[in-house]
């Protein structure tokens, strides 16, 4: 995989929609989501967690 493709995948730029932005800085709009996950892991615990899902 080429360097540009790796960057796109790493930063999830493939899901960026340039037409779904707002404001002078063209920030992506975060839409409401009603999905509630079964399990949550704190950010500080994520690196040492054995749960990869």
N, C-alpha and C positions, 0 to 999 in steps of 0.2 A: 504494500500500500504506500502511496506517495505521501510525502510530508504534509501537503495541504489537506489530503483526505483524513489523515490522523488527527490533525488539528480540528477539523470539522466534527469528527466523531467525539473527540475528547471534550469539547465545549458544547456539544449538542447543537451546533450551528445548523445541522440538517433539519431541525424542527423550527428554526427561526422563520417567521413570516414577515417580510418587510412591509406588508400591507396591513398588519395588525399591530400598529404602533401608535403612540400618542405623544404630544408635547414637542417642544423645540429640540429636545435631545433624542427624539425618536425611540423612546423606551417601549419595550413590548408590554402589551396590556395583559395583566394577569386576570383571567376569567374565574368566576366562582366555580367551585367544585364541591359536590355533596358526597364524594367518596370518603369513607372513614376506614383507615387501615386497621387490621386486627392487632398488629404489634408495632410499637414504635420504639426506636432506639435513640438515645440522646446522642447529639453530635460528638461529644467528647468520648463516648463509648464505641462509636462506629468503627474505629480503626482496630480495636482489640476484640470486637465481637466475632463469634463463630458463626452467627447467622448471616448468610450472604444474600438472603432473599429480601 
